[in-house]
Each structure stands twice: as structure tokens, then as C-alpha cells.
Amino acid sequence: MAKINPGEFVRQVRIESSKVVWPTRQETITTAIMVFIMMTLLALFFLGVDTVFNWIVESLLSMTI
């Protein structure tokens, strides 16, 4: 791969960055809300799974032989 000088690199970066399609404000807000909802659902799911496993482990440890 051929080396390029810094000026050519900056020019190529500008060309490539002009091709980027940035999300609108509404798309950003909608995505943030969806991430928050999924984060909350997953947190509740893992809380439930952890609680069930905790109950199982405590039950097994409290058994007398």
C-alpha cells in the first residue's frame, strides 16, 4: 500500500465524511428511548433470573443431610 501525504489524507477524510448520513433529531430521540426501554426490560429480566438462582442456591445450601 502506497504512503500518502497528510494533505491527501485530510482530503480523503473530508470526502468520506461528506458521504455520512447523520440521523435526524427525531431519529436520535426515538433510538434513545428504545435503548432505555430495552435496558429497563433486560435489567428486570436479569433481576428475576438472579432472584430465582439465589433462591435455588439458598434452598440447596439450607438442606440438611
N, CA, C and O atoms as a printed pandas DataFrame, in Angstrom:
     atom_number atom_name residue_name chain_id  residue_number  x_coord  y_coord  z_coord
0              1         N          MET        A               1    0.842   -1.167    0.000
1              2        CA          MET        A               1    0.000    0.000    0.000
2              3         C          MET        A               1    0.896    1.242    0.000
3              4         O          MET        A               1    1.827    1.349    0.798
4              5         N          ALA        A               2    0.607    2.149   -0.883
5              6        CA          ALA        A               2    1.432    3.348   -1.021
6              7         C          ALA        A               2    1.153    4.331    0.097
7              8         O          ALA        A               2    0.016    4.477    0.546
8              9         N          LYS        A               3    2.203    5.005    0.544
9             10        CA          LYS        A               3    2.041    6.035    1.573
10            11         C          LYS        A               3    1.490    7.293    0.920
11            12         O          LYS        A               3    1.815    7.614   -0.223
12            13         N          ILE        A               4    0.649    7.998    1.670
13            14        CA          ILE        A               4    0.120    9.271    1.170
14            15         C          ILE        A               4    0.518   10.371    2.132
15            16         O          ILE        A               4    0.764   10.126    3.313
16            17         N          ASN        A               5    0.576   11.583    1.614
17            18        CA          ASN        A               5    0.976   12.685    2.488
18            19         C          ASN        A               5   -0.226   13.153    3.320
19            20         O          ASN        A               5   -1.368   12.837    2.986
20            21         N          PRO        A               6    0.021   13.895    4.389
21            22        CA          PRO        A               6   -1.066   14.329    5.279
22            23         C          PRO        A               6   -2.149   15.144    4.571
23            24         O          PRO        A               6   -3.326   15.015    4.908
24            25         N          GLY        A               7   -1.781   15.972    3.605
25            26        CA          GLY        A               7   -2.773   16.765    2.890
26            27         C          GLY        A               7   -3.746   15.891    2.116
27            28         O          GLY        A               7   -4.951   16.142    2.117
28            29         N          GLU        A               8   -3.221   14.865    1.455
29            30        CA          GLU        A               8   -4.074   13.930    0.707
30            31         C          GLU        A               8   -4.976   13.160    1.664
31            32         O          GLU        A               8   -6.147   12.927    1.365
32            33         N          PHE        A               9   -4.436   12.767    2.808
33            34        CA          PHE        A               9   -5.222   12.056    3.814
34            35         C          PHE        A               9   -6.406   12.900    4.278
35            36         O          PHE        A               9   -7.532   12.407    4.343
36            37         N          VAL        A              10   -6.155   14.167    4.599
37            38        CA          VAL        A              10   -7.214   15.069    5.060
38            39         C          VAL        A              10   -8.267   15.235    3.965
39            40         O          VAL        A              10   -9.462   15.267    4.261
40            41         N          ARG        A              11   -7.847   15.340    2.725
41            42        CA          ARG        A              11   -8.784   15.480    1.616
42            43         C          ARG        A              11   -9.676   14.243    1.507
43            44         O          ARG        A              11  -10.885   14.358    1.306
44            45         N          GLN        A              12   -9.078   13.070    1.640
45            46        CA          GLN        A              12   -9.854   11.831    1.567
46            47         C          GLN        A              12  -10.827   11.715    2.742
47            48         O          GLN        A              12  -11.952   11.242    2.576
48            49         N          VAL        A              13  -10.396   12.143    3.916
49            50        CA          VAL        A              13  -11.276   12.114    5.089
50            51         C          VAL        A              13  -12.474   13.023    4.867
51            52         O          VAL        A              13  -13.602   12.639    5.176
52            53         N          ARG        A              14  -12.253   14.220    4.338
53            54        CA          ARG        A              14  -13.354   15.145    4.065
54            55         C          ARG        A              14  -14.336   14.552    3.053
55            56         O          ARG        A              14  -15.551   14.675    3.213
56            57         N          ILE        A              15  -13.807   13.915    2.018
57            58        CA          ILE        A              15  -14.672   13.297    1.005
58            59         C          ILE        A              15  -15.524   12.191    1.633
59            60         O          ILE        A              15  -16.728   12.110    1.392
60            61         N          GLU        A              16  -14.886   11.344    2.438
61            62        CA          GLU        A              16  -15.624   10.239    3.058
62            63         C          GLU        A              16  -16.628   10.741    4.086
63            64         O          GLU        A              16  -17.736   10.211    4.170
64            65         N          SER        A              17  -16.263   11.748    4.867
65            66        CA          SER        A              17  -17.190   12.257    5.886
66            67         C          SER        A              17  -18.384   12.970    5.259
67            68         O          SER        A              17  -19.440   13.067    5.884
68            69         N          SER        A              18  -18.232   13.470    4.034
69            70        CA          SER        A              18  -19.375   14.094    3.372
70            71         C          SER        A              18  -20.398   13.049    2.922
71            72         O          SER        A              18  -21.543   13.390    2.627
72            73         N          LYS        A              19  -19.990   11.780    2.869
73            74        CA          LYS        A              19  -20.894   10.696    2.479
74            75         C          LYS        A              19  -21.734   10.176    3.647
75            76         O          LYS        A              19  -22.695    9.435    3.439
76            77         N          VAL        A              20  -21.379   10.558    4.858
77            78        CA          VAL        A              20  -22.079   10.079    6.047
78            79         C          VAL        A              20  -23.464   10.703    6.106
79            80         O          VAL        A              20  -23.631   11.907    5.908
80            81         N          VAL        A              21  -24.460    9.853    6.384
81            82        CA          VAL        A              21  -25.832   10.336    6.557
82            83         C          VAL        A              21  -26.106   10.370    8.055
83            84         O          VAL        A              21  -26.233    9.328    8.697
84            85         N          TRP        A              22  -26.196   11.571    8.601
85            86        CA          TRP        A              22  -26.405   11.719   10.036
86            87         C          TRP        A              22  -27.875   11.575   10.360
87            88         O          TRP        A              22  -28.721   12.009    9.578
88            89         N          PRO        A              23  -28.207   10.969   11.505
89            90        CA          PRO        A              23  -29.616   10.819   11.875
90            91         C          PRO        A              23  -30.230   12.171   12.234
91            92         O          PRO        A              23  -29.547   13.100   12.667
92            93         N          THR        A              24  -31.538   12.239   12.037
93            94        CA          THR        A              24  -32.245   13.458   12.415
94            95         C          THR        A              24  -32.416   13.486   13.929
95            96         O          THR        A              24  -32.165   12.496   14.615
96            97         N          ARG        A              25  -32.843   14.629   14.434
97            98        CA          ARG        A              25  -33.075   14.752   15.877
98            99         C          ARG        A              25  -34.150   13.763   16.331
99           100         O          ARG        A              25  -34.019   13.146   17.388
100          101         N          GLN        A              26  -35.209   13.613   15.536
101          102        CA          GLN        A              26  -36.294   12.691   15.893
102          103         C          GLN        A              26  -35.800   11.240   15.915
103          104         O          GLN        A              26  -36.177   10.474   16.802
104          105         N          GLU        A              27  -34.968   10.863   14.956
105          106        CA          GLU        A              27  -34.419    9.508   14.944
106          107         C          GLU        A              27  -33.534    9.261   16.159
107          108         O          GLU        A              27  -33.560    8.175   16.737
108          109         N          THR        A              28  -32.764   10.249   16.542
109          110        CA          THR        A              28  -31.887   10.116   17.706
110          111         C          THR        A              28  -32.706    9.961   18.984
111          112         O          THR        A              28  -32.387    9.126   19.831
112          113         N          ILE        A              29  -33.753   10.756   19.123
113          114        CA          ILE        A              29  -34.612   10.671   20.312
114          115         C          ILE        A              29  -35.315    9.313   20.363
115          116         O          ILE        A              29  -35.372    8.677   21.415
116          117         N          THR        A              30  -35.850    8.873   19.217
117          118        CA          THR        A              30  -36.539    7.588   19.169
118          119         C          THR        A              30  -35.596    6.443   19.526
119          120         O          THR        A              30  -35.962    5.545   20.284
120          121         N          THR        A              31  -34.399    6.478   18.987
121          122        CA          THR        A              31  -33.417    5.437   19.287
122          123         C          THR        A              31  -33.038    5.447   20.763
123          124         O          THR        A              31  -32.911    4.386   21.374
124          125         N          ALA        A              32  -32.859    6.617   21.338
125          126        CA          ALA        A              32  -32.503    6.717   22.763
126          127         C          ALA        A              32  -33.613    6.156   23.639
127          128         O          ALA        A              32  -33.340    5.476   24.628
128          129         N          ILE        A              33  -34.863    6.436   23.283
129          130        CA          ILE        A              33  -35.999    5.909   24.054
130          131         C          ILE        A              33  -36.049    4.385   23.950
131          132         O          ILE        A              33  -36.277    3.702   24.948
132          133         N          MET        A              34  -35.837    3.851   22.748
133          134        CA          MET        A              34  -35.853    2.402   22.575
134          135         C          MET        A              34  -34.726    1.736   23.369
135          136         O          MET        A              34  -34.925    0.674   23.959
136          137         N          VAL        A              35  -33.563    2.350   23.384
137          138        CA          VAL        A              35  -32.440    1.808   24.168
138          139         C          VAL        A              35  -32.792    1.812   25.654
139          140         O          VAL        A              35  -32.511    0.843   26.360
140          141         N          PHE        A              36  -33.397    2.885   26.128
141          142        CA          PHE        A              36  -33.779    2.964   27.539
142          143         C          PHE        A              36  -34.808    1.884   27.885
143          144         O          PHE        A              36  -34.708    1.251   28.936
144          145         N          ILE        A              37  -35.791    1.672   27.013
145          146        CA          ILE        A              37  -36.814    0.647   27.260
146          147         C          ILE        A              37  -36.180   -0.740   27.290
147          148         O          ILE        A              37  -36.471   -1.532   28.186
148          149         N          MET        A              38  -35.316   -1.041   26.317
149          150        CA          MET        A              38  -34.678   -2.356   26.288
150          151         C          MET        A              38  -33.762   -2.553   27.496
151          152         O          MET        A              38  -33.693   -3.650   28.050
152          153         N          MET        A              39  -33.063   -1.496   27.904
153          154        CA          MET        A              39  -32.196   -1.586   29.073
154          155         C          MET        A              39  -33.018   -1.905   30.320
155          156         O          MET        A              39  -32.611   -2.724   31.145
156          157         N          THR        A              40  -34.168   -1.262   30.455
157          158        CA          THR        A              40  -35.038   -1.498   31.607
158          159         C          THR        A              40  -35.581   -2.923   31.601
159          160         O          THR        A              40  -35.580   -3.595   32.632
160          161         N          LEU        A              41  -36.049   -3.385   30.434
161          162        CA          LEU        A              41  -36.574   -4.751   30.338
162          163         C          LEU        A              41  -35.501   -5.786   30.648
163          164         O          LEU        A              41  -35.762   -6.749   31.369
164          165         N          LEU        A              42  -34.308   -5.599   30.117
165          166        CA          LEU        A              42  -33.235   -6.551   30.388
166          167         C          LEU        A              42  -32.805   -6.517   31.854
167          168         O          LEU        A              42  -32.488   -7.555   32.434
168          169         N          ALA        A              43  -32.793   -5.333   32.447
169          170        CA          ALA        A              43  -32.440   -5.234   33.867
170          171         C          ALA        A              43  -33.451   -5.996   34.718
171          172         O          ALA        A              43  -33.077   -6.706   35.652
172          173         N          LEU        A              44  -34.736   -5.846   34.388
173          174        CA          LEU        A              44  -35.777   -6.570   35.133
174          175         C          LEU        A              44  -35.671   -8.079   34.906
175          176         O          LEU        A              44  -35.840   -8.865   35.838
176          177         N          PHE        A              45  -35.394   -8.472   33.678
177          178        CA          PHE        A              45  -35.233   -9.899   33.375
178          179         C          PHE        A              45  -34.088  -10.499   34.185
179          180         O          PHE        A              45  -34.255  -11.538   34.824
180          181         N          PHE        A              46  -32.925   -9.847   34.160
181          182        CA          PHE        A              46  -31.774  -10.385   34.881
182          183         C          PHE        A              46  -31.957  -10.318   36.396
183          184         O          PHE        A              46  -31.416  -11.148   37.125
184          185         N          LEU        A              47  -32.715   -9.337   36.867
185          186        CA          LEU        A              47  -33.053   -9.307   38.292
186          187         C          LEU        A              47  -33.880  -10.544   38.653
187          188         O          LEU        A              47  -33.638  -11.187   39.675
188          189         N          GLY        A              48  -34.856  -10.870   37.802
189          190        CA          GLY        A              48  -35.672  -12.055   38.040
190          191         C          GLY        A              48  -34.866  -13.335   37.997
191          192         O          GLY        A              48  -35.021  -14.190   38.869
192          193         N          VAL        A              49  -34.013  -13.484   37.004
193          194        CA          VAL        A              49  -33.182  -14.682   36.878
194          195         C          VAL        A              49  -32.251  -14.796   38.082
195          196         O          VAL        A              49  -32.090  -15.883   38.638
196          197         N          ASP        A              50  -31.649  -13.704   38.483
197          198        CA          ASP        A              50  -30.744  -13.713   39.633
198          199         C          ASP        A              50  -31.494  -14.083   40.910
199          200         O          ASP        A              50  -30.975  -14.826   41.744
200          201         N          THR        A              51  -32.700  -13.573   41.062
201          202        CA          THR        A              51  -33.504  -13.886   42.247
202          203         C          THR        A              51  -33.850  -15.373   42.291
203          204         O          THR        A              51  -33.774  -16.000   43.348
204          205         N          VAL        A              52  -34.230  -15.936   41.145
205          206        CA          VAL        A              52  -34.563  -17.366   41.093
206          207         C          VAL        A              52  -33.331  -18.210   41.410
207          208         O          VAL        A              52  -33.413  -19.146   42.205
208          209         N          PHE        A              53  -32.186  -17.888   40.796
209          210        CA          PHE        A              53  -30.969  -18.651   41.080
210          211         C          PHE        A              53  -30.563  -18.500   42.550
211          212         O          PHE        A              53  -30.105  -19.462   43.166
212          213         N          ASN        A              54  -30.725  -17.322   43.102
213          214        CA          ASN        A              54  -30.403  -17.103   44.515
214          215         C          ASN        A              54  -31.286  -17.986   45.389
215          216         O          ASN        A              54  -30.804  -18.600   46.341
216          217         N          TRP        A              55  -32.561  -18.050   45.073
217          218        CA          TRP        A              55  -33.490  -18.877   45.850
218          219         C          TRP        A              55  -33.106  -20.349   45.744
219          220         O          TRP        A              55  -33.138  -21.068   46.743
220          221         N          ILE        A              56  -32.741  -20.807   44.540
221          222        CA          ILE        A              56  -32.356  -22.205   44.346
222          223         C          ILE        A              56  -31.092  -22.531   45.149
223          224         O          ILE        A              56  -31.035  -23.559   45.824
224          225         N          VAL        A              57  -30.085  -21.665   45.078
225          226        CA          VAL        A              57  -28.830  -21.908   45.793
226          227         C          VAL        A              57  -29.077  -21.903   47.301
227          228         O          VAL        A              57  -28.566  -22.765   48.015
228          229         N          GLU        A              58  -29.855  -20.942   47.784
229          230        CA          GLU        A              58  -30.137  -20.896   49.226
230          231         C          GLU        A              58  -30.913  -22.125   49.671
231          232         O          GLU        A              58  -30.677  -22.640   50.763
232          233         N          SER        A              59  -31.834  -22.601   48.842
233          234        CA          SER        A              59  -32.584  -23.810   49.182
234          235         C          SER        A              59  -31.676  -25.031   49.248
235          236         O          SER        A              59  -31.797  -25.857   50.153
236          237         N          LEU        A              60  -30.772  -25.138   48.290
237          238        CA          LEU        A              60  -29.865  -26.267   48.283
238          239         C          LEU        A              60  -28.888  -26.216   49.453
239          240         O          LEU        A              60  -28.558  -27.252   50.032
240          241         N          LEU        A              61  -28.425  -25.021   49.802
241          242        CA          LEU        A              61  -27.475  -24.910   50.907
242          243         C          LEU        A              61  -28.121  -25.128   52.265
243          244         O          LEU        A              61  -27.445  -25.529   53.213
244          245         N          SER        A              62  -29.414  -24.871   52.373
245          246        CA          SER        A              62  -30.069  -24.998   53.669
246          247         C          SER        A              62  -30.580  -26.433   53.917
247          248         O          SER        A              62  -31.092  -26.730   54.996
248          249         N          MET        A              63  -30.440  -27.308   52.927
249          250        CA          MET        A              63  -30.881  -28.697   53.105
250          251         C          MET        A              63  -29.965  -29.407   54.104
251          252         O          MET        A              63  -28.748  -29.220   54.098
252          253         N          THR        A              64  -30.567  -30.206   54.943
253          254        CA          THR        A              64  -29.766  -30.980   55.891
254          255         C          THR        A              64  -29.653  -32.407   55.370
255          256         O          THR        A              64  -30.595  -32.969   54.812
256          257         N          ILE        A              65  -28.483  -32.962   55.571
257          258        CA          ILE        A              65  -28.230  -34.323   55.068
258          259         C          ILE        A              65  -28.617  -35.348   56.084
259          260         O          ILE        A              65  -28.476  -36.546   55.837
